């Protein structure tokens, strides 16, 4: 009597291959979806980090606009001190047409490079203004910076206005829109984007709106908002 051979038939092998292929395709789909989710979340996190960086920087500088030390500048200027320039009269201005924000802010960290001006005061009787940096020993110095933020194409650039300062540098890329509106004094307070030297003194708060786009098109455009109040105006 012949012994019957044992093994897998062709149909069984084909069924096993089909099942294996289905499992493999399922694993590939899960991997692809997970990778897509990771790339999307990574792009979104990068955009949020860029927005958080520039908005927090702008808010800090806006809150310190108009901070000109402990005393008003002396009416009598003693050389090499200089008279107060017109730029200091309105420490925050916005050109809505060209998307240019100009700030005159206190450099409280002393790490912003060479300041535009320096106020030197004893905080009791005298306060003089000097161009650039001023080294003092027994008095208090207040470095001031005039900073220009401008939207050029999709780059938000920053320019420090002082002698020997580098050219405007990009601080955030892939900016689709940059808008600034101002809460002006009134009852109730209203917001406007039309700020000039005539109404700049009426500003009480600043609303920043930043729209970023993803260069890899993994996520849709994201819009971020922040509001800062001006120092000593409320």
C-alpha positions as CSV (number, residue, x, y, z in Angstrom):
1,X,0.0,0.0,0.0
2,X,1.4,3.3,-1.0
3,X,1.8,6.0,1.6
4,X,0.0,9.2,0.8
5,X,2.3,12.3,0.6
6,X,1.5,15.2,2.9
7,X,2.0,19.0,2.2
8,X,0.3,22.2,1.1
9,X,-1.7,22.3,-2.1
10,X,-1.5,25.1,-4.7
11,X,-4.8,26.6,-3.5
12,X,-3.6,26.7,0.1
13,X,-0.4,28.4,-0.9
14,X,-2.3,31.0,-3.0
15,X,-4.7,31.6,-0.1
16,X,-1.7,32.1,2.3
17,X,0.0,34.5,-0.1
18,X,-3.2,36.5,-0.5
19,X,-3.7,36.7,3.2
20,X,0.0,37.7,3.7
21,X,-0.4,40.4,1.0
22,X,-3.4,41.8,2.7
23,X,-1.7,41.9,6.1
24,X,1.4,43.5,4.4
25,X,-0.7,46.2,2.7
26,X,-2.5,46.9,6.0
27,X,0.9,47.4,7.7
28,X,2.1,49.7,4.9
29,X,-1.1,51.8,5.1
30,X,-0.7,52.2,8.9
31,X,2.9,53.2,8.4
32,X,2.1,55.7,5.7
33,X,-0.7,57.2,7.7
34,X,1.5,57.4,10.8
35,X,4.3,59.1,8.8
36,X,1.8,61.6,7.3
37,X,0.4,62.4,10.7
38,X,4.0,62.9,12.0
39,X,4.9,65.2,9.2
40,X,1.7,67.2,9.6
41,X,2.2,67.6,13.4
42,X,5.8,68.5,12.9
43,X,5.0,71.2,10.4
44,X,2.2,72.5,12.6
45,X,4.5,72.6,15.6
46,X,7.2,74.4,13.7
47,X,4.7,77.1,12.6
48,X,3.5,77.5,16.1
49,X,7.1,77.8,17.4
50,X,7.9,80.5,14.8
51,X,4.7,82.4,15.7
52,X,5.4,82.1,19.4
53,X,8.9,83.4,19.0
54,X,8.2,86.5,17.0
55,X,4.9,87.4,18.8
56,X,6.5,87.1,22.2
57,X,9.4,89.3,21.0
58,X,7.1,91.9,19.6
59,X,5.0,92.0,22.7
60,X,8.0,92.5,24.9
61,X,9.3,95.3,22.8
62,X,5.9,97.0,22.4
63,X,5.3,97.0,26.1
64,X,8.6,98.8,26.6
65,X,8.0,101.5,23.9
66,X,8.2,105.0,25.3
67,X,10.2,103.8,28.3
68,X,12.6,106.8,28.5
69,X,14.1,106.4,31.9
70,X,13.2,107.8,35.3
71,X,13.1,111.5,34.4
72,X,12.1,113.7,31.5
73,X,15.1,114.9,29.3
74,X,16.7,118.2,30.4
75,X,15.5,121.1,28.4
76,X,19.1,122.4,28.3
77,X,21.4,120.0,26.2
78,X,25.0,119.7,27.3
79,X,27.3,118.5,24.5
80,X,28.0,115.9,23.5
81,X,24.4,115.2,24.4
82,X,21.8,115.7,21.8
83,X,18.3,117.1,21.6
84,X,15.4,114.6,21.6
85,X,14.9,113.4,18.0
86,X,11.4,113.5,16.4
87,X,11.4,109.7,16.3
88,X,11.1,109.5,20.1
89,X,7.9,111.6,20.1
90,X,5.9,108.7,18.7
91,X,7.6,105.4,19.9
92,X,5.2,103.3,17.8
93,X,4.1,103.8,14.2
94,X,2.6,101.5,11.6
95,X,2.6,101.9,7.9
96,X,-0.4,99.8,6.9
97,X,0.3,100.2,3.2
98,X,3.9,98.9,3.2
99,X,3.5,96.7,6.3
100,X,6.2,98.5,8.3
101,X,6.2,98.7,12.1
102,X,8.6,101.2,13.8
103,X,9.3,101.0,17.5
104,X,11.4,103.0,19.9
105,X,11.9,100.6,22.8
106,X,14.0,100.3,25.9
107,X,16.8,97.7,25.6
108,X,16.3,96.3,29.1
109,X,18.5,93.3,28.5
110,X,21.6,95.3,27.4
111,X,22.1,92.5,24.8
112,X,20.6,94.1,21.7
113,X,23.8,95.3,20.2
114,X,24.8,99.0,20.0
115,X,21.7,101.1,21.0
116,X,20.3,103.9,18.8
117,X,20.4,106.3,21.8
118,X,21.3,106.2,25.5
119,X,19.7,108.2,28.2
120,X,22.0,109.0,31.1
121,X,20.4,110.2,34.3
122,X,20.9,110.4,38.1
123,X,17.2,109.8,38.5
124,X,16.9,112.9,40.6
125,X,17.8,116.1,38.8
126,X,19.3,115.5,35.3
127,X,18.8,113.4,32.2
128,X,20.7,113.8,29.0
129,X,20.4,111.9,25.7
130,X,23.3,110.6,23.6
131,X,23.7,109.0,20.2
132,X,24.7,105.3,20.3
133,X,26.2,103.8,23.4
134,X,27.3,105.8,26.4
135,X,29.5,104.4,29.2
136,X,28.7,105.7,32.7
137,X,30.0,104.9,36.2
138,X,28.1,106.8,38.8
139,X,24.9,107.4,36.8
140,X,22.2,105.2,35.4
141,X,22.0,104.5,31.6
142,X,18.9,103.6,29.7
143,X,19.7,102.2,26.2
144,X,17.1,102.8,23.6
145,X,16.6,101.0,20.2
146,X,14.7,102.1,17.2
147,X,13.6,98.9,15.4
148,X,11.8,98.5,12.1
149,X,9.9,95.4,11.3
150,X,8.8,95.0,7.7
151,X,7.1,92.4,5.6
152,X,9.1,91.8,2.4
153,X,7.6,89.1,0.3
154,X,7.1,86.2,2.7
155,X,9.9,87.3,5.1
156,X,9.3,89.3,8.2
157,X,12.5,91.3,8.6
158,X,14.0,93.3,11.5
159,X,16.3,96.3,11.1
160,X,18.0,98.1,14.0
161,X,18.4,101.8,13.3
162,X,21.8,102.7,14.5
163,X,25.3,103.5,13.1
164,X,27.1,100.4,11.9
165,X,24.0,98.1,12.3
166,X,23.8,95.2,9.9
167,X,21.2,95.2,7.1
168,X,17.7,94.1,7.8
169,X,17.6,90.4,8.6
170,X,14.8,87.9,8.3
171,X,13.4,86.7,11.6
172,X,10.5,84.6,10.4
173,X,10.0,83.0,7.0
174,X,6.8,81.9,5.2
175,X,4.7,84.8,6.4
176,X,1.6,85.1,4.3
177,X,0.2,88.1,6.1
178,X,1.2,90.5,8.9
179,X,-1.3,93.0,10.3
180,X,-1.2,95.4,13.2
181,X,-4.2,97.2,14.7
182,X,-4.3,99.7,17.6
183,X,-6.7,100.2,20.4
184,X,-7.1,104.0,20.7
185,X,-8.5,105.9,23.6
186,X,-12.3,106.3,23.5
187,X,-15.5,105.1,25.1
188,X,-15.6,102.4,24.1
189,X,-12.0,101.8,22.9
190,X,-11.9,101.1,19.2
191,X,-9.3,99.5,17.0
192,X,-7.8,101.0,13.8
193,X,-4.9,100.3,11.5
194,X,-4.5,103.9,10.4
195,X,-1.9,105.3,12.8
196,X,0.0,108.6,12.2
197,X,2.0,111.0,14.2
198,X,-1.3,112.9,14.9
199,X,-3.0,110.0,16.7
200,X,-0.1,107.9,17.9
201,X,-0.4,109.3,21.4
202,X,-3.9,107.9,21.7
203,X,-2.7,104.3,21.4
204,X,-3.5,102.1,24.4
205,X,-3.0,98.6,23.1
206,X,-1.7,96.8,20.0
207,X,-3.2,93.7,18.3
208,X,-0.8,91.6,16.2
209,X,-2.1,89.2,13.6
210,X,0.3,86.8,11.9
211,X,-0.5,84.3,9.2
212,X,2.1,81.6,8.4
213,X,2.1,79.1,5.5
214,X,3.7,75.7,5.3
215,X,6.2,75.5,2.5
216,X,5.7,71.7,2.3
217,X,1.9,72.1,2.1
218,X,1.4,69.6,4.9
219,X,-1.0,71.8,6.8
220,X,-3.2,74.8,5.9
221,X,-2.3,78.4,6.6
222,X,-2.3,79.2,10.4
223,X,-3.3,82.6,11.8
224,X,-2.1,83.6,15.2
225,X,-3.1,86.7,17.3
226,X,-1.7,88.5,20.3
227,X,-2.5,91.7,22.2
228,X,-0.1,93.9,24.1
229,X,-0.8,96.9,26.2
230,X,1.5,100.0,26.1
231,X,3.4,100.8,29.2
232,X,2.0,103.6,31.4
233,X,-0.9,104.4,29.2
234,X,-3.8,102.8,31.1
